[in-house]
Amino acid sequence: MLLYSPRWLFIYPGAVLMLIGFYLMLWLLPGLWQIGSIVLDVHTTIYSLAMIFLGFQAVLFGILSKVYAVTSGLIPKPAFWNQLFLWFNLETGLVVGTISFISGIVGSCLVVGIWGRQGF
């Protein structure tokens, strides 16, 4: 039953969760906020980052469940389906994933190098 409505079950709530986490993180970016006796600081930023991650995972799960439902024949194919998979196929995913992985490794090495020059 979950495969028949991935938009309402996964994609929309995940997108809302991502947006709430993103705007909360932007709001906390200048520094801590104090509302009465409650202080919103680093821990709230970590929770907002977790909201972004969980929302992204929910959206991704919704998209993948839609793909699975269509390819297994449970729901009809949308009109744009063939055009979509001309661009998004296995080879494109591998290239994008490899570039993302390598840029992440290079960026991490650069950041650790800068951090090391400053004495950790």
C-alpha positions in Angstrom: 0.0 0.0 0.0 2.9 2.4 0.6 4.0 2.2 -3.0 0.7 3.6 -4.3 1.1 7.1 -2.7 4.8 7.9 -2.2 4.2 11.6 -2.8 1.9 12.1 0.1 3.6 9.7 2.4 7.3 10.4 1.8 8.1 13.2 -0.6 5.9 16.0 0.7 6.6 15.4 4.4 10.3 15.0 3.7 10.4 18.2 1.7 8.7 20.1 4.5 11.1 18.6 7.1 14.1 19.6 4.9 12.7 23.2 4.6 12.1 23.5 8.3 15.6 22.3 9.1 17.1 24.5 6.5 15.3 27.7 7.6 16.1 26.8 11.3 19.7 26.4 10.4 19.8 29.8 8.6 18.1 31.4 11.5 20.7 30.0 13.9 23.6 30.9 11.6 24.5 34.3 13.1 24.8 32.8 16.6 22.8 31.7 19.5 19.2 32.9 20.2 17.6 33.2 23.5 13.9 33.0 23.9 13.0 33.5 27.5 15.0 31.0 29.5 15.5 28.7 26.4 18.8 29.1 24.6 19.1 27.8 21.0 22.7 27.2 20.1 24.9 24.5 18.6 22.7 21.6 19.7 19.7 23.1 17.9 21.8 23.5 14.8 22.7 19.8 15.0 19.0 18.9 15.3 18.2 21.1 12.3 20.9 19.3 10.3 19.4 16.0 11.3 16.0 17.3 10.1 17.6 18.1 6.7 19.2 14.6 6.5 16.0 12.8 7.5 13.9 14.9 5.1 16.3 14.2 2.2 16.2 10.5 3.0 12.4 10.5 3.0 12.3 12.3 -0.3 14.8 9.9 -1.8 12.9 6.9 -0.5 9.7 8.3 -2.0 11.3 8.8 -5.4 12.9 5.3 -5.3 9.6 3.7 -4.2 7.8 5.5 -7.1 10.5 4.1 -9.5 10.1 0.6 -8.1 6.3 0.8 -8.3 6.4 1.9 -11.9 9.0 -0.6 -13.0 7.2 -3.5 -11.3 4.0 -2.6 -13.0 2.0 -1.7 -9.9 1.1 1.8 -11.1 1.0 3.2 -14.6 3.9 4.9 -16.2 3.8 8.8 -16.2 4.0 10.6 -19.5 7.5 12.0 -18.9 8.9 8.7 -17.7 10.9 7.8 -20.9 12.3 11.4 -21.2 13.4 11.3 -17.6 15.3 8.0 -17.9 17.1 9.3 -21.1 19.0 11.6 -18.7 19.0 9.7 -15.5 20.4 6.2 -16.1 23.0 4.0 -14.4 26.0 5.5 -16.2 25.0 9.1 -15.4 24.5 8.1 -11.7 27.9 6.4 -11.6 29.7 9.5 -13.1 27.9 11.9 -10.8 28.6 9.6 -7.8 32.3 9.3 -8.7 32.7 13.0 -9.1 30.9 13.7 -5.9 33.0 11.1 -4.0 36.3 12.5 -5.4 35.4 16.1 -4.7 34.4 15.1 -1.2 37.7 13.4 -0.5 39.7 16.4 -2.0 37.6 18.9 0.0 38.2 16.9 3.2 41.9 16.8 2.6 42.1 20.5 1.9 40.1 21.3 5.1 42.3 19.0 7.2 45.4 20.6 5.6 44.2 24.1 6.5 43.3 22.9 10.0 46.8 21.3 10.4 48.5 24.5 9.3 46.7 26.3 12.1 47.9 23.8 14.7 44.7 21.7 15.0 
